[in-house]
């Protein structure tokens, strides 16, 4: 299971992080190996209210038009879920957070389109 989780993460890194940056778009955030400007983080973290804190922070960054970079040369050591039960619960939380953040982000879509905020 840990190997499957790692392979999945590397595929996501190639597409949603490195791939986005290659095309001039912000990287998607991931729950591990993130670094933020302290002042921005201290001001923004109280606004987070879901279990998908990485995606909620991503939404806040995108609303403020702050570019999210991806640094593939940096190594991050992260413990992966080693059981199918743990993987199932992790994905279930992730899916619930995605729907919650979709609901939160949709009101900003028209303005983003009108102002050309592709991120």
C-alpha positions as a Markdown table, in Angstrom:
| # | Residue | x | y | z |
|---|---|---|---|---|
| 1 | Unk | 0.0 | 0.0 | 0.0 |
| 2 | Unk | 2.8 | 2.4 | 0.8 |
| 3 | Unk | 4.4 | 1.7 | -2.6 |
| 4 | Unk | 1.0 | 2.3 | -4.3 |
| 5 | Unk | 0.6 | 5.6 | -2.4 |
| 6 | Unk | 4.1 | 6.7 | -3.3 |
| 7 | Unk | 3.6 | 5.9 | -7.0 |
| 8 | Unk | 0.3 | 7.8 | -7.0 |
| 9 | Unk | 2.0 | 10.8 | -5.4 |
| 10 | Unk | 4.8 | 10.9 | -7.9 |
| 11 | Unk | 2.3 | 10.8 | -10.8 |
| 12 | Unk | 0.5 | 13.7 | -9.2 |
| 13 | Unk | 3.8 | 15.5 | -8.7 |
| 14 | Unk | 4.5 | 15.2 | -12.4 |
| 15 | Unk | 1.1 | 16.3 | -13.6 |
| 16 | Unk | -0.3 | 18.7 | -11.0 |
| 17 | Unk | 2.9 | 20.3 | -9.7 |
| 18 | Unk | 5.8 | 20.1 | -12.2 |
| 19 | Unk | 3.4 | 20.1 | -15.2 |
| 20 | Unk | 1.4 | 23.1 | -14.1 |
| 21 | Unk | 4.6 | 25.1 | -13.4 |
| 22 | Unk | 6.0 | 24.1 | -16.8 |
| 23 | Unk | 3.0 | 25.8 | -18.4 |
| 24 | Unk | 3.2 | 28.9 | -16.3 |
| 25 | Unk | 0.4 | 27.9 | -13.9 |
| 26 | Unk | 0.7 | 27.5 | -10.1 |
| 27 | Unk | 1.5 | 24.2 | -8.7 |
| 28 | Unk | -1.2 | 22.3 | -6.8 |
| 29 | Unk | -0.4 | 22.0 | -3.1 |
| 30 | Unk | 0.1 | 18.7 | -1.4 |
| 31 | Unk | -0.2 | 17.9 | 2.3 |
| 32 | Unk | 3.5 | 17.4 | 2.8 |
| 33 | Unk | 6.7 | 19.3 | 2.1 |
| 34 | Unk | 5.0 | 22.7 | 1.8 |
| 35 | Unk | 6.7 | 26.0 | 2.8 |
| 36 | Unk | 5.0 | 29.4 | 3.2 |
| 37 | Unk | 5.8 | 33.0 | 4.0 |
| 38 | Unk | 5.3 | 33.1 | 7.7 |
| 39 | Unk | 3.3 | 36.4 | 7.7 |
| 40 | Unk | 1.0 | 35.1 | 5.0 |
| 41 | Unk | 0.5 | 31.8 | 6.7 |
| 42 | Unk | -0.1 | 33.3 | 10.2 |
| 43 | Unk | -2.8 | 35.6 | 8.6 |
| 44 | Unk | -4.3 | 32.8 | 6.5 |
| 45 | Unk | -4.4 | 29.7 | 8.7 |
| 46 | Unk | -7.2 | 30.9 | 10.9 |
| 47 | Unk | -9.4 | 31.0 | 7.8 |
| 48 | Unk | -8.9 | 27.2 | 7.3 |
| 49 | Unk | -11.9 | 25.2 | 8.4 |
| 50 | Unk | -11.8 | 21.8 | 6.6 |
| 51 | Unk | -9.7 | 18.6 | 6.8 |
| 52 | Unk | -8.3 | 19.6 | 3.4 |
| 53 | Unk | -6.1 | 22.3 | 4.8 |
| 54 | Unk | -3.7 | 22.1 | 1.9 |
| 55 | Unk | -6.4 | 22.7 | -0.7 |
| 56 | Unk | -8.0 | 25.4 | 1.4 |
| 57 | Unk | -4.6 | 27.2 | 1.6 |
| 58 | Unk | -4.2 | 26.7 | -2.2 |
| 59 | Unk | -7.6 | 28.4 | -2.7 |
| 60 | Unk | -6.5 | 31.3 | -0.5 |
| 61 | Unk | -3.3 | 31.7 | -2.4 |
| 62 | Unk | -5.0 | 31.6 | -5.8 |
| 63 | Unk | -7.6 | 34.1 | -4.7 |
| 64 | Unk | -4.7 | 36.5 | -3.8 |
| 65 | Unk | -3.0 | 35.6 | -7.1 |
| 66 | Unk | 0.1 | 34.4 | -5.3 |
| 67 | Unk | 2.1 | 32.0 | -7.5 |
| 68 | Unk | 2.7 | 28.5 | -6.1 |
| 69 | Unk | 6.0 | 27.1 | -7.2 |
| 70 | Unk | 7.2 | 23.5 | -7.2 |
| 71 | Unk | 10.8 | 22.6 | -6.4 |
| 72 | Unk | 11.4 | 19.0 | -7.7 |
| 73 | Unk | 15.1 | 19.2 | -6.6 |
| 74 | Unk | 14.1 | 19.3 | -2.9 |
| 75 | Unk | 13.6 | 15.9 | -1.2 |
| 76 | Unk | 10.7 | 15.4 | 1.2 |
| 77 | Unk | 10.6 | 12.3 | 3.3 |
| 78 | Unk | 7.0 | 11.4 | 4.1 |
| 79 | Unk | 5.6 | 8.3 | 5.8 |
| 80 | Unk | 3.1 | 6.7 | 3.5 |
| 81 | Unk | 0.0 | 4.8 | 4.5 |
| 82 | Unk | 0.9 | 1.1 | 4.7 |
| 83 | Unk | -2.5 | -0.5 | 5.1 |
| 84 | Unk | -5.5 | -0.7 | 2.8 |
| 85 | Unk | -7.7 | 0.5 | 5.6 |
| 86 | Unk | -5.5 | 3.6 | 6.2 |
| 87 | Unk | -5.4 | 4.3 | 2.5 |
| 88 | Unk | -9.2 | 4.0 | 2.2 |
| 89 | Unk | -9.8 | 6.4 | 5.1 |
| 90 | Unk | -7.2 | 8.9 | 3.7 |
| 91 | Unk | -8.9 | 8.9 | 0.3 |
| 92 | Unk | -12.3 | 9.2 | 1.8 |
| 93 | Unk | -11.2 | 12.3 | 3.8 |
| 94 | Unk | -9.6 | 13.7 | 0.6 |
| 95 | Unk | -12.7 | 13.3 | -1.5 |
| 96 | Unk | -14.9 | 14.9 | 1.2 |
| 97 | Unk | -12.5 | 17.8 | 1.4 |
| 98 | Unk | -12.5 | 18.2 | -2.4 |
| 99 | Unk | -16.3 | 18.5 | -2.5 |
| 100 | Unk | -16.2 | 21.0 | 0.4 |
| 101 | Unk | -13.6 | 23.1 | -1.3 |
| 102 | Unk | -15.4 | 23.0 | -4.7 |
| 103 | Unk | -18.4 | 24.5 | -2.9 |
| 104 | Unk | -16.2 | 27.2 | -1.4 |
| 105 | Unk | -14.3 | 27.9 | -4.6 |
| 106 | Unk | -17.2 | 28.1 | -7.1 |
| 107 | Unk | -18.3 | 31.6 | -6.2 |
| 108 | Unk | -14.9 | 32.9 | -7.2 |
| 109 | Unk | -14.9 | 31.3 | -10.7 |
| 110 | Unk | -16.7 | 34.0 | -12.6 |
| 111 | Unk | -14.3 | 36.7 | -11.4 |
| 112 | Unk | -11.3 | 34.5 | -12.1 |
| 113 | Unk | -12.5 | 33.9 | -15.7 |
| 114 | Unk | -13.3 | 37.6 | -16.2 |
| 115 | Unk | -9.9 | 38.8 | -14.9 |
| 116 | Unk | -7.9 | 36.0 | -16.7 |
| 117 | Unk | -6.8 | 34.3 | -13.5 |
| 118 | Unk | -6.1 | 30.9 | -15.1 |
| 119 | Unk | -4.8 | 29.4 | -11.9 |
